[in-house]
Amino acid sequence: GQQVMQIPQYQHVQEGEDFTTYCNSSTTLSNIQWYKQRPGGHPVFLIQLVKSGEVKKQKRLTFQFGEAKKNSSLHITATQTTDVGTYFCAGQNGNKLVFGAGTILRVKS
Amino acid sequence: DTAVSQTPKYLVTQMGNDKSIKCEQNLGHDTMYWYKQDSKKFLKIMFSYNNKELIINETVPNRFSPKSPDKAHLNLHINSLELGDSAVYFCASSPFLYQETQYFGPGTRLLVL
C-alpha cells in the first residue's frame, strides 16, 4: 500500500537557525498537505500543494512539491520558539490521505 | 464556536470496560474521520464516513464501532478496552470525500489502566 516516509524524526535547533523536513511517497500523489501540531494540541492544516514543482511561501515557511509529485519539503527560515511542534506531511492518492510519521521540532532559545 | 468538537477531552478507564467518544462538526462538511495517535505521535486513520456512509475502515479491531447518526456527528464506541488502546483519538472532517484537507478536533486522551 501507499507509504509516506518523513525525515528527520526529531530536530533540535538553536533559535534563528533554519529547519527542513522532507517527505517521500512510494506512489505519485495527487496532492500533498502539511500540518502542524503544537505540543498538547491537534494537527492544524497549513497548506496544500497540487502542481508538479509547486513552491508556496507563508512568511518564514517555504513548501515545495517535487517534479515527480512523489516528494515534498517544508523549510523554516530563522526558527522562533513559536515554531515548536510536530510537522506532518500527508499525501493524497485517490480517496486516501496517508500521513507521514511527523518531524518533532524543538527550538532552543 | 468550535468547528470540530469532541467529548470527553480525557478518559481514564479500566481494562475490559466499554466507552464512547463523541464528535460533532458545525462546518457543514460531508466527510468525517477518526484517527488514532500513539505515544510516538504517529497518526493512523481508523475510519472515514461520507454522508453517514462508511467509506474507509482500516485494519481496526471490531471492538471499535463507529456510528454516524447524521453527517454532522461521528461517534466512536469501543468495547472491551485493552491497554494498547491508550492513545489520543482525533476526530476530523473535510468538505467533501475527495477534498481531503482535514479539520481536526481537539482530541480525546484515552488511558486504559
gemmi code that builds the backbone of each chain (N, CA, C; Angstrom):
import gemmi

chains = {
    "A": [
        ("GLY", (0.816, -1.197, 0.000), (0.000, 0.000, 0.000), (0.857, 1.258, 0.000)),
        ("GLN", (0.188, 2.359, -0.142), (0.898, 3.631, -0.200), (1.606, 3.913, 1.111)),
        ("GLN", (2.857, 4.376, 1.006), (3.620, 4.747, 2.191), (4.166, 6.150, 2.018)),
        ("VAL", (4.188, 6.884, 3.124), (4.753, 8.227, 3.126), (5.804, 8.268, 4.227)),
        ("MET", (7.050, 8.448, 3.803), (8.173, 8.485, 4.744), (8.547, 9.937, 4.999)),
        ("GLN", (8.820, 10.241, 6.265), (9.167, 11.614, 6.616), (10.424, 11.607, 7.475)),
        ("ILE", (11.366, 12.474, 7.134), (12.599, 12.598, 7.916), (12.958, 14.075, 8.089)),
        ("PRO", (13.681, 14.402, 9.157), (14.103, 13.519, 10.249), (12.946, 13.287, 11.228)),
        ("GLN", (13.160, 12.410, 12.158), (12.143, 12.145, 13.163), (12.123, 13.271, 14.204)),
        ("TYR", (13.328, 13.734, 14.557), (13.465, 14.822, 15.527), (14.474, 15.842, 15.001)),
        ("GLN", (14.303, 17.072, 15.392), (15.294, 18.099, 15.094), (15.288, 19.123, 16.222)),
        ("HIS", (16.492, 19.314, 16.802), (16.637, 20.379, 17.800), (17.480, 21.461, 17.161)),
        ("VAL", (17.003, 22.678, 17.140), (17.764, 23.771, 16.544), (17.869, 24.915, 17.533)),
        ("GLN", (18.872, 25.749, 17.312), (19.012, 26.975, 18.088), (18.094, 28.015, 17.438)),
        ("GLU", (17.474, 28.818, 18.254), (16.606, 29.861, 17.710), (17.394, 30.689, 16.697)),
        ("GLY", (16.772, 30.913, 15.540), (17.447, 31.658, 14.487), (18.018, 30.775, 13.387)),
        ("GLU", (18.206, 29.482, 13.703), (18.686, 28.550, 12.683), (17.527, 28.134, 11.777)),
        ("ASP", (17.898, 27.609, 10.612), (16.878, 27.113, 9.681), (16.544, 25.654, 9.980)),
        ("PHE", (15.407, 25.225, 9.468), (14.926, 23.852, 9.689), (14.256, 23.346, 8.424)),
        ("THR", (14.505, 22.085, 8.093), (13.830, 21.479, 6.935), (13.381, 20.062, 7.276)),
        ("THR", (12.179, 19.726, 6.866), (11.681, 18.362, 6.970), (11.301, 17.880, 5.573)),
        ("TYR", (11.543, 16.584, 5.323), (11.374, 16.025, 3.992), (10.368, 14.879, 4.015)),
        ("CYS", (9.653, 14.776, 2.934), (8.608, 13.768, 2.818), (8.765, 13.040, 1.488)),
        ("ASN", (8.698, 11.695, 1.511), (8.791, 10.906, 0.285), (7.686, 9.877, 0.236)),
        ("SER", (7.043, 9.808, -0.941), (5.953, 8.853, -1.112), (6.388, 7.714, -2.016)),
        ("SER", (5.841, 6.534, -1.757), (6.139, 5.384, -2.606), (5.337, 5.434, -3.908)),
        ("THR", (4.324, 6.306, -3.955), (3.498, 6.423, -5.166), (3.349, 7.895, -5.550)),
        ("THR", (2.970, 8.141, -6.782), (2.708, 9.510, -7.234), (1.460, 10.031, -6.538)),
        ("LEU", (1.537, 11.261, -6.097), (0.444, 11.842, -5.312), (-0.370, 12.828, -6.143)),
        ("SER", (-1.651, 12.946, -5.825), (-2.463, 13.986, -6.466), (-2.225, 15.326, -5.765)),
        ("ASN", (-1.973, 15.280, -4.474), (-1.594, 16.490, -3.768), (-0.887, 16.105, -2.473)),
        ("ILE", (-0.239, 17.062, -1.864), (0.375, 16.827, -0.570), (-0.006, 17.989, 0.342)),
        ("GLN", (-0.265, 17.649, 1.594), (-0.661, 18.646, 2.567), (0.339, 18.644, 3.719)),
        ("TRP", (0.414, 19.784, 4.389), (1.266, 19.898, 5.567), (0.432, 20.378, 6.744)),
        ("TYR", (0.710, 19.783, 7.901), (0.005, 20.114, 9.123), (1.029, 20.380, 10.223)),
        ("LYS", (0.611, 21.229, 11.191), (1.455, 21.475, 12.363), (0.649, 21.115, 13.607)),
        ("GLN", (1.297, 20.410, 14.516), (0.648, 20.061, 15.783), (1.520, 20.605, 16.917)),
        ("ARG", (0.968, 21.580, 17.641), (1.696, 22.099, 18.800), (1.638, 21.070, 19.921)),
        ("PRO", (2.606, 21.095, 20.849), (2.578, 20.153, 21.982), (1.246, 20.223, 22.720)),
        ("GLY", (0.608, 19.069, 22.884), (-0.673, 19.004, 23.567), (-1.852, 19.433, 22.722)),
        ("GLY", (-1.600, 19.790, 21.477), (-2.682, 20.277, 20.617), (-3.091, 19.275, 19.565)),
        ("HIS", (-3.806, 19.770, 18.572), (-4.254, 18.915, 17.492), (-3.643, 19.389, 16.175)),
        ("PRO", (-3.560, 18.514, 15.180), (-2.987, 18.933, 13.893), (-3.806, 20.053, 13.265)),
        ("VAL", (-3.102, 21.040, 12.732), (-3.744, 22.172, 12.080), (-3.211, 22.262, 10.655)),
        ("PHE", (-4.129, 22.356, 9.712), (-3.766, 22.425, 8.298), (-2.944, 23.681, 8.018)),
        ("LEU", (-1.828, 23.504, 7.302), (-1.003, 24.647, 6.910), (-1.203, 24.995, 5.437)),
        ("ILE", (-1.063, 23.978, 4.568), (-1.067, 24.276, 3.138), (-1.281, 23.005, 2.337)),
        ("GLN", (-1.723, 23.177, 1.104), (-1.838, 22.061, 0.175), (-1.103, 22.419, -1.112)),
        ("LEU", (-0.319, 21.475, -1.631), (0.389, 21.642, -2.901), (-0.195, 20.639, -3.882)),
        ("VAL", (-0.443, 21.122, -5.101), (-1.122, 20.284, -6.089), (-0.294, 20.086, -7.358)),
        ("LYS", (0.392, 21.138, -7.772), (1.069, 21.084, -9.071), (2.508, 20.592, -8.953)),
        ("SER", (2.950, 19.901, -9.962), (4.333, 19.431, -10.042), (5.290, 20.622, -9.953)),
        ("GLY", (6.286, 20.537, -9.055), (7.268, 21.599, -8.921), (6.781, 22.835, -8.183)),
        ("GLU", (5.586, 22.767, -7.632), (4.996, 23.945, -6.981), (5.797, 24.364, -5.754)),
        ("VAL", (5.915, 25.680, -5.572), (6.551, 26.258, -4.390), (5.600, 27.306, -3.822)),
        ("LYS", (5.339, 27.193, -2.525), (4.473, 28.177, -1.867), (5.169, 28.680, -0.617)),
        ("LYS", (4.905, 29.935, -0.282), (5.513, 30.515, 0.914), (4.436, 31.058, 1.835)),
        ("GLN", (4.689, 30.884, 3.137), (3.878, 31.514, 4.170), (4.871, 32.130, 5.147)),
        ("LYS", (5.103, 33.406, 5.011), (6.047, 34.126, 5.873), (7.404, 33.395, 5.861)),
        ("ARG", (7.824, 32.822, 6.958), (9.132, 32.170, 7.013), (9.091, 30.708, 6.562)),
        ("LEU", (7.926, 30.212, 6.185), (7.774, 28.816, 5.773), (7.728, 28.721, 4.254)),
        ("THR", (8.539, 27.802, 3.690), (8.537, 27.548, 2.253), (8.244, 26.079, 2.022)),
        ("PHE", (7.247, 25.828, 1.191), (6.800, 24.466, 0.894), (7.097, 24.173, -0.571)),
        ("GLN", (7.609, 22.945, -0.823), (7.910, 22.546, -2.214), (7.298, 21.194, -2.498)),
        ("PHE", (6.845, 21.029, -3.729), (6.342, 19.749, -4.223), (7.240, 19.333, -5.370)),
        ("GLY", (7.738, 18.109, -5.333), (8.697, 17.671, -6.329), (8.118, 17.557, -7.732)),
        ("GLU", (8.997, 17.540, -8.713), (8.568, 17.476, -10.112), (7.791, 16.202, -10.400)),
        ("ALA", (8.203, 15.108, -9.761), (7.534, 13.828, -9.980), (6.311, 13.652, -9.077)),
        ("LYS", (6.028, 14.640, -8.250), (4.896, 14.593, -7.312), (4.993, 13.386, -6.384)),
        ("LYS", (6.216, 13.083, -5.967), (6.403, 12.000, -5.013), (7.141, 12.474, -3.766)),
        ("ASN", (7.627, 13.709, -3.773), (8.313, 14.195, -2.585), (8.000, 15.657, -2.340)),
        ("SER", (8.236, 16.063, -1.110), (7.922, 17.426, -0.708), (8.833, 17.828, 0.447)),
        ("SER", (8.950, 19.116, 0.641), (9.736, 19.599, 1.775), (9.089, 20.843, 2.362)),
        ("LEU", (9.369, 21.026, 3.644), (8.965, 22.233, 4.363), (10.223, 22.831, 4.968)),
        ("HIS", (10.485, 24.079, 4.656), (11.670, 24.764, 5.153), (11.237, 25.961, 5.973)),
        ("ILE", (11.788, 26.073, 7.177), (11.512, 27.239, 8.014), (12.801, 28.042, 8.139)),
        ("THR", (12.737, 29.292, 7.790), (13.884, 30.187, 7.891), (13.881, 30.867, 9.256)),
        ("ALA", (15.064, 30.921, 9.878), (15.222, 31.645, 11.154), (14.141, 31.245, 12.154)),
        ("THR", (14.245, 30.008, 12.636), (13.218, 29.478, 13.536), (13.031, 30.353, 14.767)),
        ("GLN", (11.805, 30.320, 15.278), (11.449, 31.004, 16.516), (10.866, 29.976, 17.477)),
        ("THR", (10.790, 30.341, 18.752), (10.262, 29.389, 19.744), (8.815, 29.024, 19.457)),
        ("THR", (8.109, 29.891, 18.770), (6.708, 29.591, 18.422), (6.592, 28.523, 17.334)),
        ("ASP", (7.728, 28.151, 16.728), (7.680, 27.126, 15.679), (7.695, 25.715, 16.245)),
        ("VAL", (7.895, 25.562, 17.549), (7.984, 24.210, 18.123), (6.696, 23.433, 17.874)),
        ("GLY", (6.878, 22.137, 17.663), (5.734, 21.273, 17.429), (6.133, 20.139, 16.506)),
        ("THR", (5.139, 19.397, 16.083), (5.355, 18.300, 15.151), (4.769, 18.682, 13.802)),
        ("TYR", (5.559, 18.536, 12.763), (5.129, 18.864, 11.413), (4.876, 17.562, 10.652)),
        ("PHE", (3.676, 17.439, 10.131), (3.278, 16.252, 9.379), (3.056, 16.607, 7.918)),
        ("CYS", (3.548, 15.750, 7.040), (3.090, 15.805, 5.662), (2.005, 14.735, 5.516)),
        ("ALA", (1.156, 14.914, 4.533), (0.096, 13.942, 4.268), (-0.117, 13.905, 2.762)),
        ("GLY", (0.052, 12.727, 2.181), (-0.068, 12.596, 0.739), (-1.385, 11.973, 0.344)),
        ("GLN", (-2.028, 12.572, -0.660), (-3.295, 12.011, -1.136), (-3.085, 11.262, -2.430)),
        ("ASN", (-3.639, 10.055, -2.471), (-3.654, 9.235, -3.676), (-5.036, 8.593, -3.743)),
        ("GLY", (-5.841, 9.009, -4.724), (-7.226, 8.532, -4.761), (-7.982, 9.108, -3.588)),
        ("ASN", (-8.714, 8.244, -2.875), (-9.508, 8.750, -1.762), (-8.843, 8.503, -0.419)),
        ("LYS", (-7.539, 8.274, -0.438), (-6.838, 8.048, 0.822), (-5.822, 9.153, 1.059)),
        ("LEU", (-5.786, 9.598, 2.304), (-4.776, 10.565, 2.728), (-3.895, 9.850, 3.737)),
        ("VAL", (-2.611, 9.714, 3.417), (-1.693, 8.979, 4.285), (-0.719, 9.963, 4.914)),
        ("PHE", (-0.660, 9.940, 6.237), (0.212, 10.846, 6.963), (1.616, 10.252, 7.107)),
        ("GLY", (2.613, 11.130, 7.016), (3.959, 10.750, 7.408), (4.024, 10.654, 8.923)),
        ("ALA", (5.159, 10.154, 9.418), (5.314, 9.933, 10.862), (5.537, 11.234, 11.627)),
        ("GLY", (5.809, 12.315, 10.903), (5.996, 13.602, 11.557), (7.443, 13.880, 11.929)),
        ("THR", (7.785, 15.158, 11.967), (9.083, 15.611, 12.455), (8.835, 16.506, 13.651)),
        ("ILE", (9.437, 16.126, 14.788), (9.283, 16.921, 16.009), (10.377, 17.977, 16.022)),
        ("LEU", (9.973, 19.220, 16.070), (10.919, 20.340, 16.094), (10.965, 20.947, 17.483)),
        ("ARG", (12.167, 21.046, 18.022), (12.395, 21.764, 19.286), (13.323, 22.930, 18.996)),
        ("VAL", (13.035, 24.063, 19.572), (13.828, 25.273, 19.335), (14.386, 25.761, 20.666)),
        ("LYS", (15.700, 25.856, 20.738), (16.353, 26.333, 21.971), (16.576, 27.827, 21.864)),
        ("SER", (16.145, 28.536, 22.902), (16.313, 29.998, 22.869), (17.578, 30.410, 23.593)),
    ],
    "B": [
        ("ASP", (-17.251, 29.847, 17.891), (-17.743, 28.480, 18.069), (-16.709, 27.485, 17.564)),
        ("THR", (-16.537, 26.404, 18.298), (-15.588, 25.376, 17.903), (-16.087, 24.671, 16.652)),
        ("ALA", (-15.192, 24.477, 15.654), (-15.607, 23.896, 14.395), (-15.820, 22.384, 14.524)),
        ("VAL", (-14.832, 21.698, 15.129), (-14.932, 20.260, 15.357), (-14.729, 20.044, 16.858)),
        ("SER", (-15.723, 19.496, 17.507), (-15.634, 19.305, 18.954), (-15.721, 17.819, 19.296)),
        ("GLN", (-15.060, 17.457, 20.369), (-15.049, 16.073, 20.839), (-15.305, 16.062, 22.328)),
        ("THR", (-16.000, 15.033, 22.779), (-16.153, 14.816, 24.213), (-16.036, 13.329, 24.501)),
        ("PRO", (-15.413, 12.963, 25.614), (-14.749, 13.859, 26.554), (-13.348, 14.223, 26.079)),
        ("LYS", (-12.717, 15.144, 26.761), (-11.343, 15.509, 26.435), (-10.357, 14.495, 27.020)),
        ("TYR", (-10.682, 14.005, 28.199), (-9.859, 12.994, 28.856), (-10.749, 11.835, 29.264)),
        ("LEU", (-10.186, 10.631, 29.178), (-10.952, 9.444, 29.546), (-9.991, 8.442, 30.170)),
        ("VAL", (-10.188, 8.157, 31.448), (-9.367, 7.169, 32.148), (-10.303, 6.054, 32.577)),
        ("THR", (-9.959, 4.831, 32.216), (-10.873, 3.726, 32.464), (-10.096, 2.427, 32.677)),
        ("GLN", (-10.795, 1.422, 33.139), (-10.173, 0.126, 33.411), (-10.265, -0.773, 32.186)),
        ("MET", (-9.328, -1.670, 32.102), (-9.383, -2.706, 31.047), (-10.702, -3.440, 31.101)),
        ("GLY", (-11.235, -3.760, 29.932), (-12.472, -4.529, 29.860), (-13.724, -3.685, 29.790)),
        ("ASN", (-13.590, -2.392, 30.142), (-14.770, -1.522, 30.084), (-15.127, -1.168, 28.641)),
        ("ASP", (-16.353, -0.646, 28.485), (-16.821, -0.120, 27.194), (-16.975, 1.385, 27.330)),
        ("LYS", (-16.496, 2.121, 26.321), (-16.593, 3.576, 26.389), (-16.916, 4.148, 25.008)),
        ("SER", (-17.463, 5.364, 25.018), (-17.775, 6.061, 23.764), (-17.153, 7.443, 23.753)),
        ("ILE", (-16.772, 7.863, 22.559), (-16.281, 9.223, 22.330), (-17.197, 9.846, 21.279)),
        ("LYS", (-17.578, 11.110, 21.537), (-18.500, 11.765, 20.615), (-17.783, 12.857, 19.835)),
        ("CYS", (-18.226, 13.075, 18.615), (-17.642, 14.108, 17.766), (-18.749, 14.820, 17.006)),
        ("GLU", (-18.615, 16.137, 16.928), (-19.580, 16.934, 16.183), (-18.827, 18.000, 15.407)),
        ("GLN", (-19.271, 18.252, 14.173), (-18.694, 19.355, 13.399), (-19.811, 20.270, 12.912)),
        ("ASN", (-19.542, 21.572, 13.000), (-20.538, 22.562, 12.577), (-20.083, 23.300, 11.318)),
        ("LEU", (-19.241, 22.627, 10.526), (-18.693, 23.238, 9.316), (-19.525, 22.907, 8.077)),
        ("GLY", (-20.509, 22.042, 8.235), (-21.314, 21.634, 7.077), (-20.582, 20.662, 6.171)),
        ("HIS", (-19.525, 20.026, 6.682), (-18.744, 19.085, 5.877), (-19.486, 17.778, 5.675)),
        ("ASP", (-19.153, 17.126, 4.545), (-19.786, 15.845, 4.226), (-19.047, 14.659, 4.838)),
        ("THR", (-17.748, 14.816, 5.071), (-16.925, 13.667, 5.441), (-16.305, 13.842, 6.823)),
        ("MET", (-16.332, 12.767, 7.590), (-15.745, 12.780, 8.934), (-14.857, 11.563, 9.120)),
        ("TYR", (-13.896, 11.685, 10.038), (-12.860, 10.662, 10.211), (-12.560, 10.452, 11.697)),
        ("TRP", (-12.049, 9.282, 11.983), (-11.412, 9.027, 13.273), (-9.966, 8.613, 13.026)),
        ("TYR", (-9.067, 9.247, 13.808), (-7.654, 8.915, 13.778), (-7.214, 8.488, 15.174)),
        ("LYS", (-6.196, 7.637, 15.205), (-5.559, 7.277, 16.469), (-4.117, 7.771, 16.411)),
        ("GLN", (-3.700, 8.482, 17.467), (-2.309, 8.937, 17.548), (-1.647, 8.270, 18.758)),
        ("ASP", (-0.620, 7.481, 18.479), (0.038, 6.767, 19.565), (1.080, 7.647, 20.248)),
        ("SER", (1.798, 7.045, 21.186), (2.742, 7.815, 22.003), (3.908, 8.360, 21.178)),
        ("LYS", (4.139, 7.763, 20.016), (5.211, 8.258, 19.145), (4.693, 9.268, 18.126)),
        ("LYS", (3.484, 9.732, 18.339), (2.883, 10.791, 17.516), (2.416, 10.316, 16.149)),
        ("PHE", (2.489, 9.011, 15.887), (2.076, 8.534, 14.572), (0.565, 8.609, 14.440)),
        ("LEU", (0.101, 9.262, 13.358), (-1.328, 9.445, 13.108), (-1.813, 8.367, 12.153)),
        ("LYS", (-2.758, 7.565, 12.605), (-3.245, 6.488, 11.759), (-4.753, 6.610, 11.597)),
        ("ILE", (-5.204, 6.604, 10.338), (-6.653, 6.695, 10.133), (-7.314, 5.382, 10.536)),
        ("MET", (-8.481, 5.505, 11.144), (-9.235, 4.327, 11.538), (-10.457, 4.172, 10.628)),
        ("PHE", (-11.246, 5.234, 10.534), (-12.483, 5.192, 9.766), (-12.699, 6.523, 9.046)),
        ("SER", (-13.413, 6.458, 7.924), (-13.954, 7.683, 7.371), (-15.399, 7.429, 6.948)),
        ("TYR", (-16.230, 8.428, 7.112), (-17.630, 8.385, 6.755), (-17.935, 9.546, 5.831)),
        ("ASN", (-18.747, 9.280, 4.810), (-19.211, 10.328, 3.928), (-20.731, 10.314, 3.913)),
        ("ASN", (-21.324, 11.410, 4.339), (-22.786, 11.471, 4.410), (-23.379, 10.260, 5.119)),
        ("LYS", (-22.834, 9.945, 6.235), (-23.278, 8.861, 7.125), (-22.920, 7.467, 6.630)),
        ("GLU", (-22.228, 7.371, 5.494), (-21.859, 6.044, 4.990), (-20.391, 5.762, 5.220)),
        ("LEU", (-20.085, 4.546, 5.652), (-18.707, 4.142, 5.896), (-17.954, 4.046, 4.568)),
        ("ILE", (-16.817, 4.729, 4.481), (-16.015, 4.716, 3.263), (-14.722, 3.949, 3.477)),
        ("ILE", (-14.026, 4.286, 4.538), (-12.755, 3.643, 4.833), (-12.837, 2.991, 6.193)),
        ("ASN", (-12.433, 1.730, 6.245), (-12.315, 1.031, 7.512), (-10.963, 0.345, 7.476)),
        ("GLU", (-9.985, 1.015, 8.068), (-8.653, 0.422, 8.083), (-8.664, -0.794, 8.998)),
        ("THR", (-7.543, -1.443, 9.091), (-7.483, -2.667, 9.888), (-7.606, -2.311, 11.359)),
        ("VAL", (-8.844, -2.244, 11.796), (-9.143, -1.869, 13.171), (-9.912, -3.023, 13.805)),
        ("PRO", (-9.561, -3.409, 15.040), (-10.318, -4.492, 15.689), (-11.808, -4.189, 15.714)),
        ("ASN", (-12.638, -5.236, 15.601), (-14.078, -4.978, 15.574), (-14.626, -4.587, 16.938)),
        ("ARG", (-13.754, -4.425, 17.921), (-14.178, -3.832, 19.206), (-14.486, -2.337, 19.020)),
        ("PHE", (-13.963, -1.777, 17.919), (-14.200, -0.365, 17.620), (-15.372, -0.275, 16.645)),
        ("SER", (-16.410, 0.448, 17.036), (-17.555, 0.575, 16.138), (-17.957, 2.038, 16.032)),
        ("PRO", (-17.783, 2.607, 14.835), (-18.214, 3.995, 14.632), (-19.704, 4.032, 14.333)),
        ("LYS", (-20.306, 5.178, 14.674), (-21.720, 5.379, 14.342), (-21.912, 6.825, 13.933)),
        ("SER", (-22.605, 7.024, 12.824), (-22.847, 8.366, 12.317), (-24.347, 8.583, 12.198)),
        ("PRO", (-24.984, 9.178, 13.201), (-26.434, 9.391, 13.150), (-26.835, 10.416, 12.094)),
        ("ASP", (-25.956, 11.361, 11.805), (-26.158, 12.329, 10.731), (-24.789, 12.825, 10.303)),
        ("LYS", (-24.728, 13.606, 9.248), (-23.401, 13.906, 8.696), (-22.607, 14.874, 9.565)),
        ("ALA", (-23.231, 15.453, 10.590), (-22.512, 16.353, 11.492), (-21.928, 15.637, 12.706)),
        ("HIS", (-22.257, 14.365, 12.863), (-21.817, 13.619, 14.043), (-21.184, 12.288, 13.646)),
        ("LEU", (-20.085, 11.967, 14.321), (-19.466, 10.654, 14.159), (-18.930, 10.231, 15.522)),
        ("ASN", (-19.572, 9.224, 16.086), (-19.197, 8.752, 17.409), (-18.391, 7.460, 17.289)),
        ("LEU", (-17.602, 7.205, 18.312), (-16.765, 6.004, 18.321), (-17.006, 5.243, 19.609)),
        ("HIS", (-17.466, 4.011, 19.473), (-17.692, 3.170, 20.639), (-16.619, 2.091, 20.674)),
        ("ILE", (-16.062, 1.887, 21.856), (-15.011, 0.886, 21.999), (-15.423, -0.118, 23.063)),
        ("ASN", (-15.496, -1.381, 22.679), (-15.830, -2.458, 23.621), (-14.574, -3.095, 24.180)),
        ("SER", (-14.704, -3.626, 25.388), (-13.642, -4.440, 25.996), (-12.268, -3.780, 25.850)),
        ("LEU", (-12.138, -2.606, 26.407), (-10.913, -1.817, 26.254), (-9.678, -2.581, 26.705)),
        ("GLU", (-8.577, -2.396, 25.946), (-7.300, -3.045, 26.238), (-6.242, -1.961, 26.493)),
        ("LEU", (-5.153, -2.390, 27.131), (-4.086, -1.433, 27.450), (-3.580, -0.732, 26.191)),
        ("GLY", (-3.486, -1.478, 25.092), (-2.961, -0.934, 23.836), (-3.873, 0.084, 23.173)),
        ("ASP", (-5.070, 0.238, 23.710), (-5.978, 1.245, 23.158), (-5.651, 2.635, 23.682)),
        ("SER", (-4.785, 2.714, 24.676), (-4.389, 4.019, 25.221), (-3.721, 4.840, 24.131)),
        ("ALA", (-4.251, 6.027, 23.882), (-3.770, 6.874, 22.787), (-4.591, 8.153, 22.811)),
        ("VAL", (-4.282, 9.038, 21.872), (-5.144, 10.191, 21.649), (-5.962, 9.915, 20.394)),
        ("TYR", (-7.256, 10.081, 20.492), (-8.152, 9.843, 19.358), (-8.634, 11.191, 18.845)),
        ("PHE", (-8.369, 11.421, 17.550), (-8.784, 12.669, 16.924), (-9.922, 12.412, 15.946)),
        ("CYS", (-10.932, 13.243, 16.057), (-11.962, 13.301, 15.048), (-11.565, 14.405, 14.059)),
        ("ALA", (-11.934, 14.261, 12.810), (-11.642, 15.287, 11.812), (-12.772, 15.321, 10.795)),
        ("SER", (-12.852, 16.416, 10.064), (-13.834, 16.494, 8.980), (-13.195, 17.182, 7.783)),
        ("SER", (-13.786, 16.954, 6.613), (-13.347, 17.637, 5.396), (-14.581, 17.938, 4.562)),
        ("PRO", (-14.482, 18.962, 3.698), (-15.679, 19.402, 2.967), (-16.353, 18.308, 2.141)),
        ("PHE", (-15.545, 17.597, 1.361), (-16.085, 16.550, 0.507), (-15.196, 15.338, 0.594)),
        ("LEU", (-15.668, 14.227, 0.076), (-14.917, 12.976, 0.168), (-13.563, 13.083, -0.509)),
        ("TYR", (-13.503, 13.708, -1.644), (-12.239, 13.763, -2.358), (-11.511, 15.079, -2.157)),
        ("GLN", (-12.038, 15.915, -1.282), (-11.275, 17.077, -0.844), (-10.823, 16.779, 0.560)),
        ("GLU", (-9.582, 16.387, 0.673), (-9.173, 15.743, 1.902), (-8.509, 16.648, 2.918)),
        ("THR", (-8.543, 17.966, 2.746), (-7.998, 18.845, 3.776), (-8.760, 18.605, 5.068)),
        ("GLN", (-8.027, 18.240, 6.088), (-8.644, 17.807, 7.339), (-8.715, 18.937, 8.379)),
        ("TYR", (-9.867, 19.037, 9.017), (-10.017, 19.943, 10.157), (-10.173, 19.056, 11.388)),
        ("PHE", (-9.221, 19.152, 12.288), (-9.177, 18.228, 13.423), (-9.876, 18.789, 14.653)),
        ("GLY", (-10.456, 17.876, 15.416), (-10.960, 18.224, 16.735), (-9.817, 18.273, 17.731)),
        ("PRO", (-10.107, 18.645, 18.980), (-9.064, 18.824, 19.992), (-8.474, 17.515, 20.516)),
        ("GLY", (-9.110, 16.397, 20.225), (-8.578, 15.112, 20.665), (-9.193, 14.637, 21.968)),
        ("THR", (-9.231, 13.322, 22.122), (-9.642, 12.678, 23.377), (-8.486, 11.799, 23.835)),
        ("ARG", (-7.981, 12.112, 25.023), (-6.844, 11.372, 25.559), (-7.363, 10.216, 26.394)),
        ("LEU", (-7.206, 9.015, 25.852), (-7.714, 7.801, 26.489), (-6.580, 7.064, 27.176)),
        ("LEU", (-6.787, 6.761, 28.447), (-5.815, 5.979, 29.206), (-6.525, 4.767, 29.782)),
        ("VAL", (-6.047, 3.595, 29.392), (-6.644, 2.351, 29.887), (-5.704, 1.759, 30.927)),
        ("LEU", (-6.243, 1.549, 32.124), (-5.416, 1.041, 33.240), (-5.627, -0.455, 33.467)),
    ],
}
model = gemmi.Model(1)
for chain_id, residues in chains.items():
    chain = gemmi.Chain(chain_id)
    for i, (resn, *xyz) in enumerate(residues, 1):
        res = gemmi.Residue()
        res.name, res.seqid = resn, gemmi.SeqId(i, " ")
        for name, pos in zip(("N", "CA", "C"), xyz):
            atom = gemmi.Atom()
            atom.name, atom.element = name, gemmi.Element(name[0])
            atom.pos, atom.b_iso = gemmi.Position(*pos), 0.0
            res.add_atom(atom)
        chain.add_residue(res)
    model.add_chain(chain)
structure = gemmi.Structure()
structure.add_model(model)
structure.setup_entities()
